[in-house]
Amino acid sequence: MTHADDLRAWAKGVYTIEAATELLIRGFGGKFAAPGNPWVHTSNEPQGPGQVNAWIDFAALPEEVGVLSGGERRFLLLAASLAEDVPVVLRDVIPGLDRENLNLVLAAIAHAGGSHEHSDVRFNEDGSMALGKGYLDSLHRWPPVLRVVQ
């Protein structure tokens, strides 16, 4: 398993943490999900199945982003706010994102909201409900991975 796989396994089951983790894995070439960042933790010894090998301390991000560029700082604070109780003002963070990272943020918000698990419920003319094809696709899919931390 790769480091990115370990992070995904740790986040699995909580959409907001999954989304924030995926942002760090995919954004800026994955450099903010890499070991060595003060918010990224790895175990000293490889763990067995079902054990945590790596995790991200999203609550620590606001204290650590001061030396980064404005775009990097905005991106990381937005990820932290998805995963933890880190307040951000969208008006301040969204306009400073480049197109590639904005695309990731849109996918993260759709994932955090669970849109990939929404049922295809339809309303008939009489007001009754009917289930369509099962689950709907995400409102905004994750873009193809171009570069990612291993």
N, C-alpha and C positions, 0 to 999 in steps of 0.2 A: 504494500500500500504506500502511496505517496503522502507527503505532508498535507497536500490539499485534501486527499481522501480522509486523512485523520481528522482534519478540521470539519469536514462535512459530516463525518460520523458523529463527532461531538455535538454538532448543532442539530442533528436530525430530530424531528418531532416537534419543534417549535418554529413555526413559519417565520416569525420576525427575526429570530436568531439565525435561521437558515439563510434568509435574505441578506442580512448584514454580513454574514460570513462569506457568502458568495460574492458580495460586492468587493470585499477585501481580496478574495482569491482572483477575481477577474479584472478589477480596476488597476490601472497604472502598472500593467504587466505582472500583477500579483505581488509586487514588492512589499505591500503593507500587510500581507498575510505570511510573509516569510519569517522563519526563525531569526532571532536577533533583534526584532522589534520589541520594545519593552512591554507591549500589550499582548504579544504572542508567547504562549507558554508551551513547552514540550516536556514530556517526561524524560527523566534521565535514563531510564531503562525501558526497552520496548515492552509494551503491555500485550496481554492476550486479547482474544476476541471479546468484544463487549466492554473493554476497558478504555479509558480516555488516554490517548497518546499525545494529543495537542488540543489547546483551547485558546480562546481569545478573551481578554479582559476588556470588554468594550467600555466599561465604566472608567477605565484608566486613560482612554483616548484623549479627552479634553485637556488633561494636564500635559500630554506629551506632544501635541501637534503645533506648538508655538513656533518651532523652527522651520516648519514646512512652508511651501508656497501656498498662496491663497486658495488655488483650486484643490490642491491636495488636502488642505485643512478643511475646506467645506465638505469635500467628499467623505472624509473620515468622520467628521461630526455628524453628518447625515446617517452614515452607517451605525454610529454609536447610538443615535436616537432611535433607530429601528430596534436595536437589541436591548437597550437599557433606558433608564429614566434620565436621558440626557436631552435637555430642551434645545431645540434649534428653531430659528425663524426661517421658514422656507423662502420667504422673500429675500433673505440675505444669502442663502446657500445655493439655491437653484440657478439664478442667473450667471453665476461664475463658473458653472460646469461646462466643459467642452462637450461636443456632440456624442462622442464615444461613451463618456462617463454618464451623461444624461440618459442615454439609452439603457445603461446598466441600472441606473436609479429607477427608471420607469418599470423595468422588469422586477426589480427588488420590491417596489411598492405593490405591484400586482401579486407577487408571491407572498409577501407579508400579509396581504389581505385575503389570501387563500383562493384567489380566482382560479387557480389550476384545479381546485376541488369543488367548484360550484356545480350544482346539479342543473340540468337542463329542464327546469320547471316551466311549463307553459300554462296559460289560462285559456280555457275554452270560452266560447261566447256566452254560455250560461253561468260563467263565473267559477266553475269547477277547475281544479288543477289537474294536469296530466304531466307525466314524466316523459321527456323527449328522449334523446339518444344517450342519456346517462350523464357523464361529466362533460362540462364544456372545456375548451382550451383556455389557457391563461389569457387574460386581457392583453398582456404584453409579454411575449416569450423572451427568455434569456437569449441574447445574441450569440452567434457562434463564438467559440473560444478562439482567440487569435494568439494570445500569450497567457500563460498561467504558471504560477509557482508550482513546482513539483515537490 
